[in-house]
Amino acid sequence: MRRRHLTAREARAIDRPPMLASLPPAKALFPYAETLLIAAAGGITFAAIGFPAGLISGSMLVTAAAALMGRPMKVPVPLARVCFVLIGILLGAVVTPETLRGIVTWPLSVALLVVSAACMLIATTSYLRIVHRWDPLSALLGASPGSMAQVIALSAELGGNVRGIAIVQTMRVLVVTIGLPAGLATFGLVAGSVIAVREPAAGSSLAELAVLVVVSTALAVAMVRIKFPGGLLFGSMAGSAILHGTGLVHAVLPWWLGSAAVVVMGGLVGSRFANTSPRMVLEYFWAALGSTVVAIAVASCFVLIVTSLLPFRTADVVIAFAPGAQDTMMVLALALQLDPVYVGAHHLMRYLVVTFSVALAARRMMRRKLKPHERWQRPGQGTFDD
């Protein structure tokens, strides 16, 4: 049997230590570094000019713009997971015993939120169906307020317009995240642009910080294992809230660490526009903008009802009822110095309601055995088989 001579590349691979062989080449890390630098530049700039929630809004907007210009925007998944845990710890750090006692006043507000989510879903679906002639399945999934991962999965599985739904969903998050803080600041309802949680007068002890991080991370991992929605964020928030709400721990994360986590999260949302051309965005721009306006209009009606009947701050209710992603809205609550526990409870309830109702409605649509040209029709464009 003839022995083949090794090429130079194969010889180098054999000589390379196993640990180094498993590391990605430096060139593959450039998109990650570029994304984080661009997100940081956007967040710091917006915060410096005093834009409300500037870190999250600026990092998200500038990263999205870079992605649309063709830059390969990417955020490492492990880093994103760590940042979700850190943000959850920050969110839970604002909880006090008084906050926990206020939970008993929430049931009516949460009930109104459920009604609001149903009305929002119906109104936005109708808008996409009537105005933009989307097929029933794509209109339903595009109208879903939040739960984007589930919506995209259902769209791919059942044959919806994945591209249009993804663009509409992402643009809605972008518009809500940037527009709401600016609108609330215009009416003098919020202030602040830097992520900060009040630190104890004596500073945070390393022992308490260690307990806080370990307990919060353990609960986050446990939530992920039981497949709880938003497990990393809600699990770490629950651990931090329990420790701070009961007075067992008073330590908080350094402001710079929380701010860095928020910038990474903004870059993560903005990077969703990667591999999306401006022409593709323009194709669905009016559907995205119109559906966002309809959703905000419905939410505004219920905000007026809640603030008229219940003793909640207007800004808290606005963010709690906003048709945005639950994690992004909770970061907004923290950045705008609102009540993230109230906001988080409402967005979690809406997520659960929307997740089950949309999944059931979408599968029911497919069981109706629509005609092929009706079932697979793209909004305003032939069929997927074109």
PEKA-V988211 format. One record per backbone hydrogen bond with DSSP energy under -0.5 kcal/mol. CO is the residue of the C=O (numbers start at 0). NH is the residue of the N-H. If there is no record, write none. Layout:
CO:NH ; CO:NH
//
This chain:
1:3 ; 6:10 ; 7:11 ; 8:12 ; 9:13 ; 10:14 ; 11:15 ; 16:20 ; 17:21 ; 18:22 ; 19:22 ; 24:27 ; 24:28 ; 25:28 ; 25:29 ; 26:29 ; 28:32 ; 29:33 ; 30:34 ; 30:73 ; 31:35 ; 32:36 ; 33:37 ; 34:38 ; 35:39 ; 36:40 ; 37:41 ; 38:42 ; 39:43 ; 40:44 ; 41:45 ; 42:46 ; 43:47 ; 44:48 ; 45:50 ; 46:49 ; 50:53 ; 52:56 ; 53:57 ; 54:58 ; 55:59 ; 56:60 ; 57:61 ; 58:62 ; 59:63 ; 60:64 ; 61:65 ; 62:66 ; 63:67 ; 64:68 ; 65:70 ; 66:69 ; 67:277 ; 70:72 ; 75:79 ; 76:80 ; 77:81 ; 78:82 ; 79:83 ; 80:84 ; 81:85 ; 82:86 ; 83:87 ; 84:88 ; 85:89 ; 86:90 ; 87:91 ; 88:92 ; 90:93 ; 91:94 ; 95:99 ; 96:100 ; 97:101 ; 99:102 ; 100:103 ; 101:104 ; 102:105 ; 105:109 ; 106:110 ; 107:111 ; 108:112 ; 109:113 ; 110:114 ; 111:115 ; 112:116 ; 113:117 ; 114:118 ; 115:119 ; 116:120 ; 117:121 ; 118:122 ; 119:123 ; 120:124 ; 121:125 ; 122:126 ; 123:127 ; 124:128 ; 125:129 ; 126:130 ; 126:131 ; 127:133 ; 132:379 ; 134:138 ; 135:139 ; 136:140 ; 137:141 ; 138:142 ; 139:143 ; 143:145 ; 146:150 ; 147:151 ; 148:152 ; 149:153 ; 150:154 ; 151:155 ; 152:156 ; 153:157 ; 154:158 ; 154:159 ; 159:161 ; 160:164 ; 161:165 ; 162:166 ; 163:167 ; 164:168 ; 165:169 ; 166:170 ; 167:171 ; 168:172 ; 169:173 ; 170:174 ; 171:175 ; 172:176 ; 173:177 ; 174:178 ; 175:179 ; 176:180 ; 177:181 ; 178:182 ; 179:183 ; 180:184 ; 181:185 ; 182:186 ; 183:188 ; 183:189 ; 184:187 ; 191:52 ; 192:54 ; 199:202 ; 202:204 ; 204:208 ; 205:209 ; 206:210 ; 207:211 ; 208:212 ; 209:213 ; 210:214 ; 211:215 ; 212:216 ; 213:217 ; 214:218 ; 215:219 ; 216:220 ; 217:221 ; 218:222 ; 219:223 ; 220:224 ; 221:225 ; 222:227 ; 223:226 ; 227:230 ; 229:233 ; 230:234 ; 231:235 ; 232:236 ; 233:237 ; 234:238 ; 235:239 ; 236:240 ; 237:241 ; 238:242 ; 239:243 ; 240:244 ; 241:245 ; 242:247 ; 242:248 ; 243:246 ; 253:256 ; 253:257 ; 254:258 ; 255:259 ; 256:260 ; 257:261 ; 258:262 ; 259:263 ; 260:264 ; 261:265 ; 262:266 ; 263:267 ; 264:268 ; 265:269 ; 266:270 ; 268:271 ; 269:272 ; 270:273 ; 272:275 ; 274:276 ; 276:280 ; 277:281 ; 278:282 ; 279:283 ; 280:283 ; 281:284 ; 283:287 ; 284:288 ; 285:289 ; 286:290 ; 287:291 ; 288:292 ; 289:293 ; 290:294 ; 291:295 ; 292:296 ; 293:297 ; 294:298 ; 295:299 ; 296:300 ; 297:301 ; 298:302 ; 299:303 ; 300:304 ; 301:305 ; 302:306 ; 303:307 ; 304:308 ; 305:309 ; 309:311 ; 312:316 ; 313:317 ; 314:318 ; 315:319 ; 316:320 ; 317:321 ; 321:323 ; 324:328 ; 325:329 ; 326:330 ; 327:331 ; 328:332 ; 329:333 ; 330:334 ; 331:335 ; 332:337 ; 333:336 ; 335:190 ; 337:339 ; 338:342 ; 339:343 ; 340:344 ; 341:345 ; 342:346 ; 343:347 ; 344:348 ; 345:349 ; 346:350 ; 347:351 ; 348:352 ; 349:353 ; 350:354 ; 351:355 ; 352:356 ; 353:357 ; 354:358 ; 355:359 ; 356:360 ; 357:361 ; 358:362 ; 359:363 ; 360:364 ; 361:365 ; 362:366 ; 363:367 ; 364:367 ; 365:368 ; 370:373 ; 370:374 ; 371:375 ; 375:383 ; 377:379 ; 377:380 ; 380:377 ; 381:377 ; 382:385
//
